[in-house]
Amino acid sequence: KNSGGCSASIIKDIKIENIIKLFPPNAFSPDGDNLNDTWIPTMDDDYTAAITIYDIRGNMVYSTSDKTPWDGTNSKTGDKVKSGEEFKWIAIIKDKFGNISKDKGDITIK
C-alpha cells in the first residue's frame, strides 16, 4: 500500500533454470606417468553427459557418452596428443528430470 491507502499487485512468470555443476579440468598430461593421464569432467551422479573434443581446426578427436575419460588419443587417427596442443570440448548434459544444458571449454596438453 502507498501513503494514500492504494494497493497494487503484479504477477510475473519466473523460469527457474537447472544449474548443473560440471567441473572440467583445463589441462592434463597423458604421458603415462599415472598422474593426470586422462581427462573427463567431474559431475554429480544425477547427470549424464555427451562430451565431444575438437582440435583447433574443428576436427572431432574424441567423443563419449558414458563418462569414459579421454586418454589423449585421437579416435580417428590413433595419434597421441603432444605437449602444448590445445583442444575445445563441448558437453551436452542431461539431469535426472530430462533437463538439458550445454557447457564448453578448453583443454591444454601439459
Backbone bond lengths (Angstrom), bond angles and torsions (degrees), N, CA, C in turn:
res aa  C-N    CA-C-N  psi(-1)  N-CA   C-N-CA  omega(-1)  CA-C   N-CA-C  phi
1 K - - - 1.455 - - 1.527 108.83 -
2 N 1.304 114.02 147.47 1.457 117.72 175.30 1.528 109.21 -97.05
3 S 1.333 118.05 -175.80 1.470 122.09 -176.06 1.529 112.45 -65.79
4 G 1.336 117.60 -21.58 1.462 121.00 178.50 1.521 112.72 -88.56
5 G 1.314 118.44 1.29 1.442 122.09 178.41 1.523 114.35 88.50
6 C 1.321 116.54 1.82 1.466 119.75 179.32 1.529 109.79 -83.26
7 S 1.319 114.09 144.28 1.464 118.21 177.65 1.518 109.50 -126.06
8 A 1.286 115.23 158.31 1.464 121.78 178.63 1.520 108.27 -147.24
9 S 1.305 115.02 158.11 1.458 119.17 175.60 1.517 108.10 -141.28
10 I 1.302 114.46 158.73 1.462 121.01 178.54 1.525 107.71 -138.26
11 I 1.318 115.31 141.96 1.463 120.48 178.02 1.512 107.78 -122.89
12 K 1.338 116.07 130.01 1.462 121.37 178.04 1.524 109.10 -134.64
13 D 1.324 115.02 144.92 1.453 120.22 172.88 1.522 108.54 -78.79
14 I 1.305 116.14 136.98 1.458 121.82 177.86 1.515 107.57 -121.35
15 K 1.299 116.00 128.07 1.457 120.55 177.79 1.528 108.43 -96.80
16 I 1.304 116.28 121.37 1.459 122.33 177.55 1.518 107.20 -95.55
17 E 1.313 116.99 117.27 1.454 120.30 -179.29 1.517 110.21 -94.71
18 N 1.309 114.54 144.18 1.451 121.40 177.59 1.524 109.35 -72.34
19 I 1.295 117.18 126.85 1.458 121.36 177.57 1.515 107.79 -102.15
20 I 1.315 115.07 112.96 1.458 120.49 -177.53 1.518 108.98 -97.65
21 K 1.294 115.21 129.73 1.462 120.57 179.96 1.522 109.71 -91.91
22 L 1.318 115.60 105.79 1.456 123.16 178.48 1.519 106.60 -117.52
23 F 1.310 118.03 127.96 1.455 122.02 -176.68 1.527 109.96 -119.59
24 P 1.337 117.17 87.91 1.464 120.51 -178.20 1.528 112.00 -91.99
25 P 1.313 117.92 135.77 1.464 119.76 172.23 1.533 108.83 -68.26
26 N 1.320 117.47 149.89 1.466 119.77 178.57 1.526 111.97 -97.80
27 A 1.324 116.84 -0.35 1.465 120.60 178.62 1.530 109.08 -157.62
28 F 1.323 115.06 158.45 1.464 120.86 170.48 1.514 108.23 -159.07
29 S 1.326 115.61 166.91 1.467 120.25 -174.76 1.528 110.09 -131.33
30 P 1.329 117.21 87.68 1.468 120.25 -178.25 1.531 112.53 -78.08
31 D 1.342 115.26 64.18 1.460 120.18 -175.14 1.530 113.39 -108.06
32 G 1.334 117.07 8.14 1.464 120.19 175.84 1.508 115.75 81.76
33 D 1.354 118.48 10.41 1.464 119.56 -179.08 1.536 112.87 -90.91
34 N 1.333 116.95 8.15 1.462 124.27 -179.82 1.531 113.89 65.82
35 L 1.337 117.64 18.34 1.459 122.74 174.25 1.530 108.21 -123.21
36 N 1.312 117.23 114.39 1.469 122.04 179.55 1.521 112.25 55.06
37 D 1.326 117.51 41.63 1.462 121.33 -177.87 1.527 113.50 -80.82
38 T 1.339 117.43 -13.88 1.460 120.54 179.15 1.520 109.82 -130.88
39 W 1.345 114.83 163.91 1.466 120.83 -179.01 1.521 109.96 -130.20
40 I 1.323 115.65 127.75 1.462 122.45 171.53 1.534 106.58 -161.19
41 P 1.332 118.40 137.11 1.468 119.09 175.94 1.522 111.05 -65.87
42 T 1.303 116.20 148.81 1.452 122.64 173.51 1.528 107.16 -91.02
43 M 1.331 116.21 136.48 1.456 119.88 177.76 1.515 109.71 -150.05
44 D 1.306 116.07 161.50 1.449 122.72 177.94 1.528 109.60 -62.68
45 D 1.322 117.29 149.45 1.467 121.94 -178.56 1.530 112.99 -65.61
46 D 1.328 117.74 -14.58 1.464 120.79 179.11 1.529 112.73 -75.90
47 Y 1.327 117.50 -0.47 1.455 121.80 -175.65 1.532 111.37 -120.77
48 T 1.326 114.77 151.32 1.459 120.96 168.82 1.521 106.30 -123.05
49 A 1.310 116.50 155.18 1.462 119.74 -178.44 1.520 110.44 -144.25
50 A 1.313 115.05 140.01 1.463 122.18 169.40 1.522 104.97 -103.40
51 I 1.323 116.43 115.38 1.464 121.74 -174.63 1.521 109.60 -114.29
52 T 1.326 115.44 132.22 1.451 121.57 177.35 1.522 108.41 -125.98
53 I 1.339 115.75 136.32 1.473 121.93 -179.52 1.520 108.26 -115.71
54 Y 1.344 114.87 136.44 1.460 122.33 -177.33 1.525 110.88 -123.92
55 D 1.345 116.47 146.64 1.462 119.47 172.80 1.528 108.85 -78.35
56 I 1.340 117.27 179.21 1.468 120.18 -175.06 1.528 113.06 -68.53
57 R 1.328 117.53 -14.82 1.465 121.01 176.60 1.527 112.07 -91.21
58 G 1.337 116.67 -1.11 1.457 121.03 178.55 1.513 114.36 89.81
59 N 1.330 117.25 9.48 1.465 120.86 177.80 1.526 109.92 -83.08
60 M 1.325 117.00 132.09 1.445 121.08 177.73 1.529 109.31 -68.12
61 V 1.343 116.34 129.39 1.462 120.35 179.13 1.536 112.43 -114.16
62 Y 1.343 117.13 -17.60 1.459 120.07 -179.42 1.527 109.33 -162.63
63 S 1.311 115.68 148.37 1.455 121.22 176.85 1.520 109.03 -150.88
64 T 1.339 116.46 141.80 1.461 121.25 176.65 1.517 109.83 -148.60
65 S 1.299 116.05 148.37 1.466 120.56 172.81 1.526 110.49 -128.19
66 D 1.333 116.84 8.91 1.462 120.16 -178.58 1.529 113.22 -124.48
67 K 1.322 116.45 24.31 1.471 123.18 177.94 1.532 113.15 64.86
68 T 1.337 117.08 23.19 1.459 120.18 174.64 1.525 108.29 -76.45
69 P 1.328 119.14 122.40 1.464 120.75 -177.56 1.527 112.48 -68.69
70 W 1.319 114.74 151.08 1.458 122.33 176.14 1.517 108.66 -82.25
71 D 1.341 117.01 130.69 1.468 121.08 -179.06 1.533 112.34 -99.44
72 G 1.331 116.86 9.98 1.463 119.99 179.01 1.516 113.79 88.83
73 T 1.325 117.61 8.72 1.459 120.90 178.18 1.522 109.22 -96.67
74 N 1.338 116.19 133.01 1.455 121.19 174.65 1.527 107.21 -72.17
75 S 1.332 117.21 116.82 1.463 120.43 -175.42 1.526 113.09 -68.68
76 K 1.326 117.44 -17.79 1.479 120.38 178.83 1.530 111.85 -86.82
77 T 1.356 117.07 -40.20 1.466 120.42 -173.85 1.523 113.51 -106.39
78 G 1.339 117.39 -20.67 1.461 120.96 -175.72 1.518 113.20 83.40
79 D 1.343 117.89 -2.31 1.463 121.97 179.78 1.525 110.58 -73.76
80 K 1.337 116.55 145.53 1.455 122.14 174.19 1.523 109.01 -87.88
81 V 1.328 115.57 147.95 1.461 120.25 177.99 1.516 110.16 -69.68
82 K 1.326 114.98 162.39 1.464 121.18 179.61 1.521 109.94 -115.94
83 S 1.317 115.90 150.96 1.452 121.57 177.48 1.527 110.12 -54.70
84 G 1.326 116.42 135.27 1.455 122.14 179.36 1.516 114.06 94.34
85 E 1.331 118.24 -15.59 1.469 120.13 178.55 1.528 109.79 -69.60
86 E 1.332 114.64 151.45 1.457 120.54 179.42 1.517 110.18 -122.72
87 F 1.332 115.32 147.25 1.450 122.76 -177.93 1.514 109.66 -137.28
88 K 1.321 116.13 160.52 1.465 123.65 175.31 1.524 107.51 -114.42
89 W 1.311 116.91 145.43 1.451 120.78 175.04 1.521 109.91 -127.47
90 I 1.312 115.04 149.56 1.470 122.52 175.45 1.522 106.65 -131.92
91 A 1.320 116.48 134.01 1.467 121.75 177.92 1.520 109.54 -122.64
92 I 1.313 116.37 129.06 1.461 122.70 170.19 1.527 104.77 -101.95
93 I 1.318 116.52 116.00 1.458 122.36 -169.34 1.529 109.60 -112.75
94 K 1.324 115.82 136.50 1.465 120.62 178.44 1.520 108.35 -125.72
95 D 1.346 115.95 132.08 1.459 119.12 176.54 1.525 110.56 -91.09
96 K 1.329 116.78 179.20 1.462 121.17 -174.89 1.524 112.88 -67.35
97 F 1.339 117.64 -13.05 1.463 121.54 178.41 1.533 111.95 -96.89
98 G 1.342 116.57 -0.83 1.463 120.58 -179.67 1.517 114.32 90.88
99 N 1.340 118.06 1.82 1.463 121.18 177.00 1.518 109.16 -69.22
100 I 1.321 116.45 135.90 1.459 121.26 -176.30 1.525 109.69 -116.58
101 S 1.322 115.72 137.08 1.460 121.72 173.95 1.522 108.67 -137.96
102 K 1.320 115.54 170.71 1.464 121.39 -177.03 1.523 108.43 -129.38
103 D 1.310 115.43 142.62 1.462 121.28 175.88 1.522 107.39 -138.62
104 K 1.321 117.05 158.45 1.466 121.01 179.51 1.513 109.75 -154.03
105 G 1.333 115.40 163.07 1.455 119.51 179.75 1.520 111.28 -175.59
106 D 1.322 114.99 -168.45 1.457 123.14 -176.13 1.528 110.70 -119.23
107 I 1.324 114.77 153.38 1.464 122.12 175.21 1.515 107.72 -131.32
108 T 1.314 117.81 132.85 1.456 123.07 173.95 1.527 108.08 -113.62
109 I 1.332 116.00 134.64 1.454 120.39 177.63 1.525 108.33 -86.26
110 K 1.308 115.91 125.14 1.478 121.87 -178.48 1.513 110.15 -99.90
